[in-house]
């Protein structure tokens, strides 16, 4: 985890959700693959 990610997490924890985009863009593919694997469905 790099400094930018730590700062984005800290900002989100204090209610500043503008930094959520950074986290979303970094993890959406991994989250999608995990959910797909667990559910075996693409939708």
Order of alpha helices (4+ residues) and beta strands (2+ residues): alpha-alpha
